[in-house]
Amino acid sequence: MRFQLTDAELFDVFDYCKTKGILPLCTPWDLASLAALESYGMVAYKVASADLTNHELLEAIARTGKPMLVSTGMSMRMRSSRPSI
């Protein structure tokens, strides 16, 4: 069985982080999760290395104008991620 928080529960966790002086970050996995995070007011995004070739998602995140932390850990070669950077 997989465990997943609802958007409301996740946003409660983000709010709690803020009360503790912690900046919450989250990785959107698709356009729908990006839209949900945007509705919350996320200030920056973390991008998984698995999404280095998901140009549609990368472009959508870039259009938000917010900082993007991009992981390259699982990329096969830097050359393969170059078009994404």
PDB file of N, CA, C and O in Angstrom:
ATOM      1  N   MET A   1       0.850  -1.182   0.000  1.00  0.00           N
ATOM      2  CA  MET A   1       0.000   0.000   0.000  1.00  0.00           C
ATOM      3  C   MET A   1       0.890   1.236   0.000  1.00  0.00           C
ATOM      4  O   MET A   1       1.854   1.323   0.761  1.00  0.00           O
ATOM      5  N   ARG A   2       0.559   2.175  -0.849  1.00  0.00           N
ATOM      6  CA  ARG A   2       1.306   3.431  -0.907  1.00  0.00           C
ATOM      7  C   ARG A   2       0.654   4.446   0.016  1.00  0.00           C
ATOM      8  O   ARG A   2      -0.551   4.411   0.264  1.00  0.00           O
ATOM      9  N   PHE A   3       1.469   5.331   0.506  1.00  0.00           N
ATOM     10  CA  PHE A   3       0.987   6.383   1.386  1.00  0.00           C
ATOM     11  C   PHE A   3       1.152   7.717   0.671  1.00  0.00           C
ATOM     12  O   PHE A   3       2.221   8.027   0.147  1.00  0.00           O
ATOM     13  N   GLN A   4       0.094   8.488   0.657  1.00  0.00           N
ATOM     14  CA  GLN A   4       0.162   9.799   0.028  1.00  0.00           C
ATOM     15  C   GLN A   4      -0.711  10.766   0.804  1.00  0.00           C
ATOM     16  O   GLN A   4      -1.855  10.457   1.138  1.00  0.00           O
ATOM     17  N   LEU A   5      -0.167  11.928   1.085  1.00  0.00           N
ATOM     18  CA  LEU A   5      -0.935  12.979   1.743  1.00  0.00           C
ATOM     19  C   LEU A   5      -1.864  13.639   0.746  1.00  0.00           C
ATOM     20  O   LEU A   5      -1.544  13.736  -0.439  1.00  0.00           O
ATOM     21  N   THR A   6      -3.002  14.087   1.214  1.00  0.00           N
ATOM     22  CA  THR A   6      -3.864  14.914   0.372  1.00  0.00           C
ATOM     23  C   THR A   6      -3.195  16.271   0.212  1.00  0.00           C
ATOM     24  O   THR A   6      -2.270  16.599   0.955  1.00  0.00           O
ATOM     25  N   ASP A   7      -3.652  17.056  -0.746  1.00  0.00           N
ATOM     26  CA  ASP A   7      -3.096  18.406  -0.900  1.00  0.00           C
ATOM     27  C   ASP A   7      -3.243  19.198   0.390  1.00  0.00           C
ATOM     28  O   ASP A   7      -2.307  19.876   0.812  1.00  0.00           O
ATOM     29  N   ALA A   8      -4.410  19.117   1.021  1.00  0.00           N
ATOM     30  CA  ALA A   8      -4.648  19.871   2.257  1.00  0.00           C
ATOM     31  C   ALA A   8      -3.680  19.440   3.358  1.00  0.00           C
ATOM     32  O   ALA A   8      -3.158  20.283   4.087  1.00  0.00           O
ATOM     33  N   GLU A   9      -3.436  18.129   3.482  1.00  0.00           N
ATOM     34  CA  GLU A   9      -2.504  17.638   4.491  1.00  0.00           C
ATOM     35  C   GLU A   9      -1.076  18.099   4.192  1.00  0.00           C
ATOM     36  O   GLU A   9      -0.335  18.490   5.094  1.00  0.00           O
ATOM     37  N   LEU A  10      -0.710  18.046   2.927  1.00  0.00           N
ATOM     38  CA  LEU A  10       0.622  18.496   2.528  1.00  0.00           C
ATOM     39  C   LEU A  10       0.799  19.983   2.829  1.00  0.00           C
ATOM     40  O   LEU A  10       1.846  20.399   3.325  1.00  0.00           O
ATOM     41  N   PHE A  11      -0.217  20.772   2.532  1.00  0.00           N
ATOM     42  CA  PHE A  11      -0.145  22.207   2.789  1.00  0.00           C
ATOM     43  C   PHE A  11      -0.073  22.484   4.291  1.00  0.00           C
ATOM     44  O   PHE A  11       0.575  23.443   4.710  1.00  0.00           O
ATOM     45  N   ASP A  12      -0.734  21.654   5.105  1.00  0.00           N
ATOM     46  CA  ASP A  12      -0.614  21.777   6.567  1.00  0.00           C
ATOM     47  C   ASP A  12       0.833  21.541   7.003  1.00  0.00           C
ATOM     48  O   ASP A  12       1.342  22.243   7.876  1.00  0.00           O
ATOM     49  N   VAL A  13       1.492  20.556   6.396  1.00  0.00           N
ATOM     50  CA  VAL A  13       2.898  20.286   6.708  1.00  0.00           C
ATOM     51  C   VAL A  13       3.753  21.491   6.315  1.00  0.00           C
ATOM     52  O   VAL A  13       4.633  21.904   7.071  1.00  0.00           O
ATOM     53  N   PHE A  14       3.492  22.054   5.131  1.00  0.00           N
ATOM     54  CA  PHE A  14       4.236  23.241   4.699  1.00  0.00           C
ATOM     55  C   PHE A  14       4.042  24.387   5.686  1.00  0.00           C
ATOM     56  O   PHE A  14       4.998  25.074   6.046  1.00  0.00           O
ATOM     57  N   ASP A  15       2.796  24.589   6.124  1.00  0.00           N
ATOM     58  CA  ASP A  15       2.513  25.660   7.087  1.00  0.00           C
ATOM     59  C   ASP A  15       3.266  25.422   8.401  1.00  0.00           C
ATOM     60  O   ASP A  15       3.796  26.361   8.996  1.00  0.00           O
ATOM     61  N   TYR A  16       3.309  24.180   8.843  1.00  0.00           N
ATOM     62  CA  TYR A  16       4.034  23.852  10.073  1.00  0.00           C
ATOM     63  C   TYR A  16       5.522  24.149   9.906  1.00  0.00           C
ATOM     64  O   TYR A  16       6.156  24.705  10.802  1.00  0.00           O
ATOM     65  N   CYS A  17       6.072  23.775   8.756  1.00  0.00           N
ATOM     66  CA  CYS A  17       7.485  24.073   8.484  1.00  0.00           C
ATOM     67  C   CYS A  17       7.751  25.566   8.639  1.00  0.00           C
ATOM     68  O   CYS A  17       8.736  25.974   9.255  1.00  0.00           O
ATOM     69  N   LYS A  18       6.873  26.359   8.080  1.00  0.00           N
ATOM     70  CA  LYS A  18       7.049  27.815   8.143  1.00  0.00           C
ATOM     71  C   LYS A  18       7.050  28.318   9.578  1.00  0.00           C
ATOM     72  O   LYS A  18       7.803  29.233   9.912  1.00  0.00           O
ATOM     73  N   THR A  19       6.205  27.726  10.441  1.00  0.00           N
ATOM     74  CA  THR A  19       6.177  28.160  11.847  1.00  0.00           C
ATOM     75  C   THR A  19       7.480  27.833  12.553  1.00  0.00           C
ATOM     76  O   THR A  19       7.795  28.441  13.576  1.00  0.00           O
ATOM     77  N   LYS A  20       8.239  26.891  12.031  1.00  0.00           N
ATOM     78  CA  LYS A  20       9.521  26.486  12.605  1.00  0.00           C
ATOM     79  C   LYS A  20      10.706  27.135  11.891  1.00  0.00           C
ATOM     80  O   LYS A  20      11.860  26.813  12.172  1.00  0.00           O
ATOM     81  N   GLY A  21      10.412  28.053  10.966  1.00  0.00           N
ATOM     82  CA  GLY A  21      11.478  28.741  10.252  1.00  0.00           C
ATOM     83  C   GLY A  21      12.123  27.907   9.157  1.00  0.00           C
ATOM     84  O   GLY A  21      13.246  28.187   8.738  1.00  0.00           O
ATOM     85  N   ILE A  22      11.418  26.888   8.695  1.00  0.00           N
ATOM     86  CA  ILE A  22      11.927  26.003   7.639  1.00  0.00           C
ATOM     87  C   ILE A  22      11.215  26.334   6.329  1.00  0.00           C
ATOM     88  O   ILE A  22       9.988  26.421   6.282  1.00  0.00           O
ATOM     89  N   LEU A  23      11.992  26.515   5.280  1.00  0.00           N
ATOM     90  CA  LEU A  23      11.414  26.785   3.964  1.00  0.00           C
ATOM     91  C   LEU A  23      10.987  25.466   3.331  1.00  0.00           C
ATOM     92  O   LEU A  23      11.839  24.630   3.030  1.00  0.00           O
ATOM     93  N   PRO A  24       9.694  25.262   3.123  1.00  0.00           N
ATOM     94  CA  PRO A  24       9.267  24.016   2.493  1.00  0.00           C
ATOM     95  C   PRO A  24       9.533  24.045   0.987  1.00  0.00           C
ATOM     96  O   PRO A  24       9.292  25.049   0.317  1.00  0.00           O
ATOM     97  N   LEU A  25      10.029  22.934   0.481  1.00  0.00           N
ATOM     98  CA  LEU A  25      10.211  22.752  -0.956  1.00  0.00           C
ATOM     99  C   LEU A  25       9.533  21.448  -1.344  1.00  0.00           C
ATOM    100  O   LEU A  25       9.363  20.552  -0.518  1.00  0.00           O
ATOM    101  N   CYS A  26       9.154  21.355  -2.592  1.00  0.00           N
ATOM    102  CA  CYS A  26       8.471  20.154  -3.046  1.00  0.00           C
ATOM    103  C   CYS A  26       8.793  19.923  -4.515  1.00  0.00           C
ATOM    104  O   CYS A  26       9.030  20.866  -5.269  1.00  0.00           O
ATOM    105  N   THR A  27       8.798  18.658  -4.906  1.00  0.00           N
ATOM    106  CA  THR A  27       9.050  18.281  -6.285  1.00  0.00           C
ATOM    107  C   THR A  27       7.733  17.988  -6.981  1.00  0.00           C
ATOM    108  O   THR A  27       7.073  17.003  -6.649  1.00  0.00           O
ATOM    109  N   PRO A  28       7.329  18.819  -7.944  1.00  0.00           N
ATOM    110  CA  PRO A  28       6.132  18.474  -8.714  1.00  0.00           C
ATOM    111  C   PRO A  28       6.477  17.377  -9.714  1.00  0.00           C
ATOM    112  O   PRO A  28       7.509  17.443 -10.382  1.00  0.00           O
ATOM    113  N   TRP A  29       5.619  16.374  -9.817  1.00  0.00           N
ATOM    114  CA  TRP A  29       5.876  15.255 -10.720  1.00  0.00           C
ATOM    115  C   TRP A  29       5.151  15.389 -12.037  1.00  0.00           C
ATOM    116  O   TRP A  29       5.436  14.663 -12.989  1.00  0.00           O
ATOM    117  N   ASP A  30       4.210  16.320 -12.094  1.00  0.00           N
ATOM    118  CA  ASP A  30       3.430  16.509 -13.318  1.00  0.00           C
ATOM    119  C   ASP A  30       2.807  17.904 -13.272  1.00  0.00           C
ATOM    120  O   ASP A  30       2.959  18.631 -12.291  1.00  0.00           O
ATOM    121  N   LEU A  31       2.113  18.260 -14.337  1.00  0.00           N
ATOM    122  CA  LEU A  31       1.522  19.604 -14.413  1.00  0.00           C
ATOM    123  C   LEU A  31       0.437  19.811 -13.365  1.00  0.00           C
ATOM    124  O   LEU A  31       0.277  20.916 -12.846  1.00  0.00           O
ATOM    125  N   ALA A  32      -0.312  18.753 -13.050  1.00  0.00           N
ATOM    126  CA  ALA A  32      -1.367  18.879 -12.031  1.00  0.00           C
ATOM    127  C   ALA A  32      -0.774  19.165 -10.657  1.00  0.00           C
ATOM    128  O   ALA A  32      -1.287  20.013  -9.926  1.00  0.00           O
ATOM    129  N   SER A  33       0.308  18.464 -10.296  1.00  0.00           N
ATOM    130  CA  SER A  33       0.909  18.731  -8.983  1.00  0.00           C
ATOM    131  C   SER A  33       1.577  20.104  -8.958  1.00  0.00           C
ATOM    132  O   SER A  33       1.599  20.761  -7.918  1.00  0.00           O
ATOM    133  N   LEU A  34       2.120  20.543 -10.092  1.00  0.00           N
ATOM    134  CA  LEU A  34       2.675  21.897 -10.167  1.00  0.00           C
ATOM    135  C   LEU A  34       1.569  22.925  -9.939  1.00  0.00           C
ATOM    136  O   LEU A  34       1.766  23.898  -9.211  1.00  0.00           O
ATOM    137  N   ALA A  35       0.418  22.715 -10.554  1.00  0.00           N
ATOM    138  CA  ALA A  35      -0.708  23.647 -10.381  1.00  0.00           C
ATOM    139  C   ALA A  35      -1.148  23.698  -8.917  1.00  0.00           C
ATOM    140  O   ALA A  35      -1.448  24.772  -8.396  1.00  0.00           O
ATOM    141  N   ALA A  36      -1.185  22.548  -8.258  1.00  0.00           N
ATOM    142  CA  ALA A  36      -1.576  22.512  -6.843  1.00  0.00           C
ATOM    143  C   ALA A  36      -0.563  23.273  -5.994  1.00  0.00           C
ATOM    144  O   ALA A  36      -0.942  24.040  -5.109  1.00  0.00           O
ATOM    145  N   LEU A  37       0.728  23.059  -6.263  1.00  0.00           N
ATOM    146  CA  LEU A  37       1.766  23.757  -5.506  1.00  0.00           C
ATOM    147  C   LEU A  37       1.739  25.259  -5.781  1.00  0.00           C
ATOM    148  O   LEU A  37       1.988  26.059  -4.879  1.00  0.00           O
ATOM    149  N   GLU A  38       1.442  25.638  -7.001  1.00  0.00           N
ATOM    150  CA  GLU A  38       1.304  27.063  -7.330  1.00  0.00           C
ATOM    151  C   GLU A  38       0.124  27.671  -6.586  1.00  0.00           C
ATOM    152  O   GLU A  38       0.203  28.808  -6.121  1.00  0.00           O
ATOM    153  N   SER A  39      -0.964  26.928  -6.471  1.00  0.00           N
ATOM    154  CA  SER A  39      -2.137  27.461  -5.755  1.00  0.00           C
ATOM    155  C   SER A  39      -1.817  27.680  -4.279  1.00  0.00           C
ATOM    156  O   SER A  39      -2.387  28.560  -3.634  1.00  0.00           O
ATOM    157  N   TYR A  40      -0.895  26.868  -3.750  1.00  0.00           N
ATOM    158  CA  TYR A  40      -0.466  27.052  -2.359  1.00  0.00           C
ATOM    159  C   TYR A  40       0.424  28.281  -2.216  1.00  0.00           C
ATOM    160  O   TYR A  40       0.391  28.965  -1.193  1.00  0.00           O
ATOM    161  N   GLY A  41       1.213  28.556  -3.238  1.00  0.00           N
ATOM    162  CA  GLY A  41       2.142  29.682  -3.160  1.00  0.00           C
ATOM    163  C   GLY A  41       3.573  29.248  -2.902  1.00  0.00           C
ATOM    164  O   GLY A  41       4.344  29.978  -2.278  1.00  0.00           O
ATOM    165  N   MET A  42       3.933  28.068  -3.377  1.00  0.00           N
ATOM    166  CA  MET A  42       5.305  27.576  -3.216  1.00  0.00           C
ATOM    167  C   MET A  42       6.272  28.624  -3.768  1.00  0.00           C
ATOM    168  O   MET A  42       6.016  29.210  -4.820  1.00  0.00           O
ATOM    169  N   VAL A  43       7.378  28.860  -3.066  1.00  0.00           N
ATOM    170  CA  VAL A  43       8.306  29.927  -3.461  1.00  0.00           C
ATOM    171  C   VAL A  43       9.439  29.438  -4.357  1.00  0.00           C
ATOM    172  O   VAL A  43      10.108  30.245  -5.002  1.00  0.00           O
ATOM    173  N   ALA A  44       9.663  28.124  -4.404  1.00  0.00           N
ATOM    174  CA  ALA A  44      10.714  27.545  -5.247  1.00  0.00           C
ATOM    175  C   ALA A  44      10.385  26.074  -5.443  1.00  0.00           C
ATOM    176  O   ALA A  44       9.551  25.512  -4.733  1.00  0.00           O
ATOM    177  N   TYR A  45      11.048  25.457  -6.412  1.00  0.00           N
ATOM    178  CA  TYR A  45      10.782  24.050  -6.720  1.00  0.00           C
ATOM    179  C   TYR A  45      12.067  23.257  -6.793  1.00  0.00           C
ATOM    180  O   TYR A  45      13.116  23.782  -7.169  1.00  0.00           O
ATOM    181  N   LYS A  46      11.980  21.993  -6.432  1.00  0.00           N
ATOM    182  CA  LYS A  46      13.053  21.040  -6.619  1.00  0.00           C
ATOM    183  C   LYS A  46      12.628  20.150  -7.780  1.00  0.00           C
ATOM    184  O   LYS A  46      11.488  19.688  -7.828  1.00  0.00           O
ATOM    185  N   VAL A  47      13.536  19.912  -8.704  1.00  0.00           N
ATOM    186  CA  VAL A  47      13.231  19.074  -9.855  1.00  0.00           C
ATOM    187  C   VAL A  47      14.041  17.790  -9.737  1.00  0.00           C
ATOM    188  O   VAL A  47      15.255  17.831  -9.539  1.00  0.00           O
ATOM    189  N   ALA A  48      13.373  16.665  -9.858  1.00  0.00           N
ATOM    190  CA  ALA A  48      14.035  15.371  -9.765  1.00  0.00           C
ATOM    191  C   ALA A  48      14.865  15.112 -11.024  1.00  0.00           C
ATOM    192  O   ALA A  48      14.509  15.549 -12.118  1.00  0.00           O
ATOM    193  N   SER A  49      15.977  14.393 -10.847  1.00  0.00           N
ATOM    194  CA  SER A  49      16.809  14.076 -12.007  1.00  0.00           C
ATOM    195  C   SER A  49      16.041  13.254 -13.032  1.00  0.00           C
ATOM    196  O   SER A  49      16.349  13.300 -14.223  1.00  0.00           O
ATOM    197  N   ALA A  50      15.049  12.506 -12.580  1.00  0.00           N
ATOM    198  CA  ALA A  50      14.232  11.720 -13.506  1.00  0.00           C
ATOM    199  C   ALA A  50      13.443  12.605 -14.469  1.00  0.00           C
ATOM    200  O   ALA A  50      12.984  12.135 -15.510  1.00  0.00           O
ATOM    201  N   ASP A  51      13.284  13.876 -14.127  1.00  0.00           N
ATOM    202  CA  ASP A  51      12.529  14.800 -14.970  1.00  0.00           C
ATOM    203  C   ASP A  51      13.403  15.674 -15.860  1.00  0.00           C
ATOM    204  O   ASP A  51      12.906  16.629 -16.458  1.00  0.00           O
ATOM    205  N   LEU A  52      14.683  15.370 -15.960  1.00  0.00           N
ATOM    206  CA  LEU A  52      15.574  16.190 -16.796  1.00  0.00           C
ATOM    207  C   LEU A  52      15.176  16.184 -18.269  1.00  0.00           C
ATOM    208  O   LEU A  52      15.507  17.114 -19.005  1.00  0.00           O
ATOM    209  N   THR A  53      14.478  15.157 -18.696  1.00  0.00           N
ATOM    210  CA  THR A  53      14.026  15.113 -20.094  1.00  0.00           C
ATOM    211  C   THR A  53      12.545  15.416 -20.226  1.00  0.00           C
ATOM    212  O   THR A  53      11.989  15.309 -21.319  1.00  0.00           O
ATOM    213  N   ASN A  54      11.897  15.793 -19.132  1.00  0.00           N
ATOM    214  CA  ASN A  54      10.484  16.175 -19.166  1.00  0.00           C
ATOM    215  C   ASN A  54      10.418  17.680 -19.433  1.00  0.00           C
ATOM    216  O   ASN A  54      10.147  18.477 -18.534  1.00  0.00           O
ATOM    217  N   HIS A  55      10.668  18.042 -20.671  1.00  0.00           N
ATOM    218  CA  HIS A  55      10.770  19.463 -21.018  1.00  0.00           C
ATOM    219  C   HIS A  55       9.459  20.219 -20.808  1.00  0.00           C
ATOM    220  O   HIS A  55       9.476  21.408 -20.490  1.00  0.00           O
ATOM    221  N   GLU A  56       8.341  19.548 -20.982  1.00  0.00           N
ATOM    222  CA  GLU A  56       7.051  20.207 -20.743  1.00  0.00           C
ATOM    223  C   GLU A  56       6.951  20.659 -19.283  1.00  0.00           C
ATOM    224  O   GLU A  56       6.537  21.786 -19.012  1.00  0.00           O
ATOM    225  N   LEU A  57       7.328  19.788 -18.345  1.00  0.00           N
ATOM    226  CA  LEU A  57       7.286  20.147 -16.927  1.00  0.00           C
ATOM    227  C   LEU A  57       8.335  21.209 -16.602  1.00  0.00           C
ATOM    228  O   LEU A  57       8.044  22.171 -15.892  1.00  0.00           O
ATOM    229  N   LEU A  58       9.555  21.037 -17.117  1.00  0.00           N
ATOM    230  CA  LEU A  58      10.609  22.020 -16.866  1.00  0.00           C
ATOM    231  C   LEU A  58      10.216  23.408 -17.369  1.00  0.00           C
ATOM    232  O   LEU A  58      10.448  24.406 -16.687  1.00  0.00           O
ATOM    233  N   GLU A  59       9.627  23.468 -18.549  1.00  0.00           N
ATOM    234  CA  GLU A  59       9.196  24.759 -19.099  1.00  0.00           C
ATOM    235  C   GLU A  59       8.077  25.367 -18.264  1.00  0.00           C
ATOM    236  O   GLU A  59       8.045  26.580 -18.052  1.00  0.00           O
ATOM    237  N   ALA A  60       7.158  24.526 -17.789  1.00  0.00           N
ATOM    238  CA  ALA A  60       6.061  25.031 -16.955  1.00  0.00           C
ATOM    239  C   ALA A  60       6.602  25.590 -15.639  1.00  0.00           C
ATOM    240  O   ALA A  60       6.154  26.639 -15.176  1.00  0.00           O
ATOM    241  N   ILE A  61       7.559  24.892 -15.043  1.00  0.00           N
ATOM    242  CA  ILE A  61       8.164  25.397 -13.803  1.00  0.00           C
ATOM    243  C   ILE A  61       8.906  26.699 -14.087  1.00  0.00           C
ATOM    244  O   ILE A  61       8.806  27.647 -13.309  1.00  0.00           O
ATOM    245  N   ALA A  62       9.640  26.755 -15.179  1.00  0.00           N
ATOM    246  CA  ALA A  62      10.375  27.974 -15.534  1.00  0.00           C
ATOM    247  C   ALA A  62       9.417  29.155 -15.717  1.00  0.00           C
ATOM    248  O   ALA A  62       9.734  30.280 -15.334  1.00  0.00           O
ATOM    249  N   ARG A  63       8.259  28.897 -16.297  1.00  0.00           N
ATOM    250  CA  ARG A  63       7.276  29.981 -16.513  1.00  0.00           C
ATOM    251  C   ARG A  63       6.754  30.566 -15.206  1.00  0.00           C
ATOM    252  O   ARG A  63       6.236  31.682 -15.201  1.00  0.00           O
ATOM    253  N   THR A  64       6.879  29.831 -14.091  1.00  0.00           N
ATOM    254  CA  THR A  64       6.434  30.393 -12.814  1.00  0.00           C
ATOM    255  C   THR A  64       7.348  31.537 -12.383  1.00  0.00           C
ATOM    256  O   THR A  64       6.953  32.386 -11.583  1.00  0.00           O
ATOM    257  N   GLY A  65       8.583  31.559 -12.921  1.00  0.00           N
ATOM    258  CA  GLY A  65       9.540  32.594 -12.548  1.00  0.00           C
ATOM    259  C   GLY A  65      10.178  32.364 -11.192  1.00  0.00           C
ATOM    260  O   GLY A  65      10.865  33.244 -10.672  1.00  0.00           O
ATOM    261  N   LYS A  66       9.958  31.188 -10.612  1.00  0.00           N
ATOM    262  CA  LYS A  66      10.491  30.896  -9.282  1.00  0.00           C
ATOM    263  C   LYS A  66      11.788  30.099  -9.393  1.00  0.00           C
ATOM    264  O   LYS A  66      12.026  29.434 -10.400  1.00  0.00           O
ATOM    265  N   PRO A  67      12.623  30.166  -8.361  1.00  0.00           N
ATOM    266  CA  PRO A  67      13.872  29.392  -8.382  1.00  0.00           C
ATOM    267  C   PRO A  67      13.597  27.895  -8.533  1.00  0.00           C
ATOM    268  O   PRO A  67      12.583  27.373  -8.070  1.00  0.00           O
ATOM    269  N   MET A  68      14.541  27.230  -9.199  1.00  0.00           N
ATOM    270  CA  MET A  68      14.425  25.808  -9.457  1.00  0.00           C
ATOM    271  C   MET A  68      15.742  25.130  -9.048  1.00  0.00           C
ATOM    272  O   MET A  68      16.801  25.466  -9.578  1.00  0.00           O
ATOM    273  N   LEU A  69      15.678  24.196  -8.128  1.00  0.00           N
ATOM    274  CA  LEU A  69      16.837  23.391  -7.751  1.00  0.00           C
ATOM    275  C   LEU A  69      16.737  22.102  -8.562  1.00  0.00           C
ATOM    276  O   LEU A  69      15.795  21.329  -8.390  1.00  0.00           O
ATOM    277  N   VAL A  70      17.702  21.873  -9.440  1.00  0.00           N
ATOM    278  CA  VAL A  70      17.624  20.737 -10.355  1.00  0.00           C
ATOM    279  C   VAL A  70      18.639  19.674  -9.953  1.00  0.00           C
ATOM    280  O   VAL A  70      19.844  19.925  -9.932  1.00  0.00           O
ATOM    281  N   SER A  71      18.138  18.492  -9.636  1.00  0.00           N
ATOM    282  CA  SER A  71      18.997  17.372  -9.299  1.00  0.00           C
ATOM    283  C   SER A  71      19.473  16.701 -10.579  1.00  0.00           C
ATOM    284  O   SER A  71      18.697  16.516 -11.516  1.00  0.00           O
ATOM    285  N   THR A  72      20.746  16.340 -10.615  1.00  0.00           N
ATOM    286  CA  THR A  72      21.287  15.638 -11.782  1.00  0.00           C
ATOM    287  C   THR A  72      21.807  14.257 -11.401  1.00  0.00           C
ATOM    288  O   THR A  72      22.436  13.589 -12.222  1.00  0.00           O
ATOM    289  N   GLY A  73      21.556  13.823 -10.179  1.00  0.00           N
ATOM    290  CA  GLY A  73      22.113  12.586  -9.661  1.00  0.00           C
ATOM    291  C   GLY A  73      21.844  11.338 -10.477  1.00  0.00           C
ATOM    292  O   GLY A  73      22.716  10.474 -10.570  1.00  0.00           O
ATOM    293  N   MET A  74      20.679  11.215 -11.064  1.00  0.00           N
ATOM    294  CA  MET A  74      20.348  10.005 -11.807  1.00  0.00           C
ATOM    295  C   MET A  74      20.490  10.182 -13.315  1.00  0.00           C
ATOM    296  O   MET A  74      20.129   9.287 -14.079  1.00  0.00           O
ATOM    297  N   SER A  75      21.009  11.323 -13.748  1.00  0.00           N
ATOM    298  CA  SER A  75      21.193  11.514 -15.186  1.00  0.00           C
ATOM    299  C   SER A  75      22.363  10.651 -15.643  1.00  0.00           C
ATOM    300  O   SER A  75      23.377  10.555 -14.952  1.00  0.00           O
ATOM    301  N   MET A  76      22.223  10.031 -16.797  1.00  0.00           N
ATOM    302  CA  MET A  76      23.252   9.117 -17.298  1.00  0.00           C
ATOM    303  C   MET A  76      24.538   9.862 -17.644  1.00  0.00           C
ATOM    304  O   MET A  76      25.635   9.441 -17.276  1.00  0.00           O
ATOM    305  N   ARG A  77      24.387  10.941 -18.337  1.00  0.00           N
ATOM    306  CA  ARG A  77      25.531  11.752 -18.739  1.00  0.00           C
ATOM    307  C   ARG A  77      25.111  13.204 -18.685  1.00  0.00           C
ATOM    308  O   ARG A  77      23.954  13.540 -18.939  1.00  0.00           O
ATOM    309  N   MET A  78      26.044  14.048 -18.356  1.00  0.00           N
ATOM    310  CA  MET A  78      25.725  15.473 -18.326  1.00  0.00           C
ATOM    311  C   MET A  78      25.249  15.935 -19.691  1.00  0.00           C
ATOM    312  O   MET A  78      24.409  16.831 -19.790  1.00  0.00           O
ATOM    313  N   ARG A  79      25.785  15.324 -20.753  1.00  0.00           N
ATOM    314  CA  ARG A  79      25.381  15.707 -22.098  1.00  0.00           C
ATOM    315  C   ARG A  79      23.868  15.512 -22.292  1.00  0.00           C
ATOM    316  O   ARG A  79      23.226  16.304 -22.982  1.00  0.00           O
ATOM    317  N   SER A  80      23.299  14.459 -21.686  1.00  0.00           N
ATOM    318  CA  SER A  80      21.874  14.192 -21.851  1.00  0.00           C
ATOM    319  C   SER A  80      21.023  15.233 -21.135  1.00  0.00           C
ATOM    320  O   SER A  80      19.871  15.446 -21.513  1.00  0.00           O
ATOM    321  N   SER A  81      21.566  15.888 -20.105  1.00  0.00           N
ATOM    322  CA  SER A  81      20.791  16.884 -19.384  1.00  0.00           C
ATOM    323  C   SER A  81      21.036  18.294 -19.908  1.00  0.00           C
ATOM    324  O   SER A  81      20.304  19.220 -19.556  1.00  0.00           O
ATOM    325  N   ARG A  82      22.054  18.466 -20.743  1.00  0.00           N
ATOM    326  CA  ARG A  82      22.384  19.797 -21.231  1.00  0.00           C
ATOM    327  C   ARG A  82      21.188  20.516 -21.881  1.00  0.00           C
ATOM    328  O   ARG A  82      21.009  21.706 -21.622  1.00  0.00           O
ATOM    329  N   PRO A  83      20.359  19.855 -22.713  1.00  0.00           N
ATOM    330  CA  PRO A  83      19.218  20.578 -23.296  1.00  0.00           C
ATOM    331  C   PRO A  83      18.225  21.069 -22.244  1.00  0.00           C
ATOM    332  O   PRO A  83      17.446  21.985 -22.509  1.00  0.00           O
ATOM    333  N   SER A  84      18.244  20.477 -21.069  1.00  0.00           N
ATOM    334  CA  SER A  84      17.312  20.851 -20.012  1.00  0.00           C
ATOM    335  C   SER A  84      17.808  22.040 -19.203  1.00  0.00           C
ATOM    336  O   SER A  84      17.020  22.724 -18.552  1.00  0.00           O
ATOM    337  N   ILE A  85      19.091  22.283 -19.243  1.00  0.00           N
ATOM    338  CA  ILE A  85      19.677  23.323 -18.396  1.00  0.00           C
ATOM    339  C   ILE A  85      19.653  24.663 -19.035  1.00  0.00           C
ATOM    340  O   ILE A  85      20.112  25.638 -18.440  1.00  0.00           O
TER     341      ILE A  85
END
